[in-house]
Amino acid sequence: MEQNQKVIDEAIKSSLSIIEQDREREIISRRFGLTGYKETLEQIGDMLSITRERVRQLEKAILIRLRISSEDGDIPALPTAEKLLIRNLTEMGRVAKISALADKVYGRTTTPAERAGISFIASVSNNLTIIDENDRYFQSIGIAEYGDDREVKKRADEIVEVIKKNKQPMTLDELDSKLNYEHPSHIAAIASISKLLATLNGLWGLAKWPTVNPKNIRDKIYVVLEANKEPMHFSEIAKTIANSDFKRKNVTVQAIHNELIKDTRFVLIGRGIYALDTWGYKKGTVSEIISSILKDAGKPLSREEIVREVLHSRKVKETTILLNLQNKKLFSKVDRNAYTLANSK
């Protein structure tokens, strides 16, 4: 990856050398943050004793001249850097967040200055597209052949609308069936630049949905249980979170247990074992659940029927259910194998 770094550095140096005035080179360097810190129009204006609007005008004019020089072949080191970025973008689905592209090119987590350098090269190149950052999109780079800033953002919005209409997270294959792309990887690439979308466990959804973008411990617990499809012990839930791709996943077992107790979505169905309430499990002691089952039935039930129904709601041993049935204050035996509520006689 050192060779890639050299290619990028040479392209930056070659591009800056086209700028004749020191002041203009200073503006570009500071606006992109090529030395590690990106400055505002106001900050640069104050330093140079000119207005922010004048800084903006100069920046725009400089970049136009650099793109013309690029198109005319007057920046010798730029084509090699363009090919490097385009090759990596092709592997990533033709568009990518600048941070992701930079990390791939350098083969490691990059610094702000390194990401700024790649952004600068893309801004100078006529074969690359810069997607400007705002409240809806991350700053990204795409291959110009496949669309400009407006077209890429339009495609991202289209994906958002499809997911909104579906009202629940979708796999790439499901999205592919409703969109016109050459490959699902292209959908993932476009979706990744939208701040309105998030992905988790192979599913894409709205960033505000906790199922794909859990922000707190309770949401993460929910996602783990939903993915497992079966009840889990709280210690196993904690272990799964620790081994996940979640952000801020270093939580204690005790913290997990505390959140499970507080949230009504989680039902204790055995010793330390929890399930989702949407799975049909009921809260309460075994005796309370038996009482509820008999009340709903409105008639005596056999021992086997009671055991079967309780096991749908709680993860306990059959002997525990049978022992609770012996509570004569709550249950009455009406024949050799049937029980009813004690107060229903």
GIPETA-V773216 format. One record per helix or strand of 3 or more residues. SS is the DSSP state (helix for helix, strand for strand). FROM is the first residue (numbers start at 1). LEN is the number of residues. If there is no record, write none. Layout:
BEGIN
<<SS FROM LEN> <SS FROM LEN>>
END
This chain:
BEGIN
<<helix 2 15> <helix 22 11> <helix 41 8> <helix 52 20> <helix 78 15> <strand 95 3> <helix 98 9> <helix 112 13> <strand 128 4> <strand 140 4> <helix 144 3> <helix 149 18> <helix 172 7> <helix 184 9> <strand 197 4> <strand 203 4> <helix 217 12> <helix 234 9> <helix 253 10> <strand 266 5> <strand 273 4> <helix 277 3> <helix 286 12> <helix 303 11> <helix 318 8> <strand 331 5> <strand 338 4> <helix 342 3>>
END
